[in-house]
Every structure is written in structure tokens, then in C-alpha cells.
Amino acid sequence: MGCSFDCSENLYLGKNSVINAKCRIDTRGKVIIGENVSISNDVTILTADHDMNTYNLQGRIRDVKIGDYVWIGTRALIMPGVIVGKGAIVAAGSIVTKNVEPFQVVAGVPARTIRKRPAEKDFEYNASYKRLFQ
């Protein structure tokens, strides 16, 4: 579906999770995606960058973890080292530079918390679905 992956390893995808069309997943570091996660079209998840505090812009690898029941909106960008907690939502077009707490909804550039989701009981939805055309 037009997705790209930087390496053939380091991607861990939980049960019933979906990576939609045209995503870029940088698997030079580990990308751990929980269960029932929906990653929308054109999402980018990075694990590698350059440390601007070094004289030679030294490269570095930092793993990304996406918790269970997370929804990441279209064209969001998840930066290296970020942890997105269980039940969180990342709004479309957001750039996530810091960890997202469980059940938080974040939006913007850079992404900031705009509200909290209810967390009183377990989620009951399944992010897996069959596409009409593949």
C-alpha cells in the first residue's frame, strides 16, 4: 500500500493493529506498536536523527513505542524516542516531539495536550478491518 520501511527488522506490530497507505516507518531503531492501534494514511514514525548539540551532528537512534488502542491521524509525525501511551489520540497533522500520556489527545505543531479521554473502563473496539480495495 505504498508504505516504506528503512530496515527489514525492528518493527513489532500488535494484534489487530493497522498501518494504512503511504506511511513511512523508520525501523533503524525499534518501533513497537501495541494492539488495536490505527495508524492513518501518510503517517511518519522516525527513530533516527542527528544530535544538534554535537559538533559533527552525530547520528543517534531512539526507539518509539505506541501503546494499545492508540489512534494516529493522517499526516502526523512521531519523532525519535517518543512513547505514546495507551488510549491516546494524535490529531491529524501533528508533530509529536515529547511523550504522550495515556488517554491524552494531542494536536498541533509541536503537539500539545488538548484534552483527556475517559479511562474508566477498558476499550472494546478492534482496529482491524478489511479494506474494500487492496
ZINORVEN-V741448 format. One record per run of one state. SS is the DSSP state (@ for helix, = for strand, . for the rest). FROM is the first residue (numbers start at 1). TO is the last residue. Records with the same first field share a line. If there is no record, write none. Layout:
# ZINORVEN-V741448
SS = FROM-TO  FROM-TO
This chain:
# ZINORVEN-V741448
. = 1-3  6-10  14-17  20-23  26-30  34-37  40-43  46-47  51-58  62-63  67-70  73-76  79-82  85-88  91-94  97-99  101-103  108-108  110-111  117-134
= = 4-5  11-13  18-19  24-25  31-33  38-39  44-45  48-50  59-61  64-66  71-72  77-78  83-84  89-90  95-96  100-100  104-107  109-109  112-116
